[in-house]
Amino acid sequence: MSEDKPKKSSSKKTRNSEKCEFGALEDSALQNVHAQLMREKHEPTEKESPVPMFLIFLFAGMMFWAGGYLTRYSGNFRGDVFDPNWQPGGGAVKEEKPWDPVEEGRKLFAKNCQVCHQPTGLGVPGAYPPLVDSEWVTGDDTRIAKALLLGMSGPITVKGKQYNNTMPPFKRFSDQKLAAIMSYIRQAWGNKAPIVEEETVTKAREAIGSRSKPWSPAELLKEHPF
Ligand code: HEC
C-alpha cells in the first residue's frame, strides 16, 4: 500500500496539472491535505478554559502587596485618621466620669433647693434662711442629713436671725444624692466644711426609722446640739 501511494499521487498530480491548475483534488489528496491541516491546528479546547497558572501567581502576588500596603498606610481604616486633634489611645472615646459629689450636688441643688435658698445661697430675708456661712450647714453633718430627710417647720435662728417657715422633706432622694447635695452646700460660696459620706446619710435614715413628721428646729437641736 505504502509503495502504491507515491505512485498514485504522482500520477494524480500529472493528471491534475493536465486538467487545470485549480481543479478539484482527488479524494486521497484531499484527505492528505486535511490530515495535514488537522495536525497543524491547535489542540481542541473546552469552552471554559482554566485560568492560566501565571495569572494566579500574578494575582496572588498583587494581593499580597496590597495587603502589605493597606496594613501600612490604611490607618486601621479609622475615620478620624486625618483629625489633627487625634490623641493616641482613642481620644474620641469619651471616658466615663467618676462620681463627683460636689459637681452632682451642684446640679441637684439647682433643681431642688435654689428656689428657696437662691443660687447665691443667701436665701430670702425673712422667709428662707441663708446657707452661706450658716452654722447648720457647716456643722454636724448628721444634723443636716436628718433635717433634709424629714424637712423642718417652726422657729429657727440662722446667723442670729429668726425664721419661722417650712422646708419640705427630701426622703425620696437616695443616700448618695443627699450626701452629694450636702457636700456641695458645705463647699460652695466660700463654705469650707468637709464633704459628707453616703454612710452618714444611711445612718441618719436608719435613726429616723418610720418617722415622717418634720422636725421642729428646737427638737433637732436637742438631739444634735451645736
Ligand atoms: C420650699 C423652700 C425650701 C426648699 C425647696 C429648701 N429649703 Fe432649706 N429651708 C427652708 C426653710 C424655710 C428653712 C427654715 C426652716 C424653719 O423655718 O423651720 C430651711 C432650712 C434649711 C437649712 C438649715 C438652716 C440654714 O439656713 O442653714 C438647711 C441646711 C437647708 N434648709 C438646706 C436645704 C437644702 C440642701 C435644700 C435642697 C435639697 C433645701 N434646703 C430646700 C426652705 C427650703
Residues whose N, C-alpha, C, O or C-beta is under 5 A from the ligand:
A	BS01	HEC	N112 C113 C116 A127 Y128 P129 P130 L131 S134 W136 V137 M152 S153 G154 P155 I156 V158 Y163 N164 N165 T166 M167 P168 P217
